[in-house]
Amino acid sequence: MSNQKRLRPIQILLVEDNPGDVFLAREALRESKMFSNLTVVNDGQKAMDYLTQAKDYADAGRPDLILLDLNLPRKTGYEVLEEIKKDKVLRLIPVVILTSSEEESDIVRTYSLHANAYISKPINLDQFIKIVNCIEDFWFTVVKLPPA
């Protein structure tokens, strides 16, 4: 579905505790042509609260895509991914691992937990914009996602 045909912005949940990486993601989305809303939570427990509409997130909407770091406080990205993929409703949301790790063991582990993609974080804004554009093209133009 092309962005021109979308009636609402793409809802993206970024689960990231590094303020510098949050800044890069915001700037990359601003530079991209993606019609989106970015929500950021900075730890794994908040991510699950957001997704289950618990505590401060009772009015949270369901994201169309989750960008998940692995190294998070309170609950790791692995734990968040496992909980998402065990839930009958949440498992339909694509989860893209966006992390600094390039370790083969991390890649294998996240795919074994049913991550939809694994991307190593780019180090500068230009590279981050390219990654965001690729995510947009693939997840919101090429792929047909289940309805929200």
Secondary structure as UniProt FT lines:
FT   HELIX           3..5
FT   STRAND          10..15
FT   HELIX           19..31
FT   STRAND          36..41
FT   HELIX           44..51
FT   TURN            52..53
FT   HELIX           55..57
FT   TURN            58..59
FT   STRAND          65..68
FT   HELIX           77..86
FT   TURN            88..89
FT   HELIX           90..92
FT   STRAND          95..99
FT   HELIX           104..112
FT   TURN            113..114
FT   STRAND          117..120
FT   HELIX           125..137
FT   HELIX           138..142
//
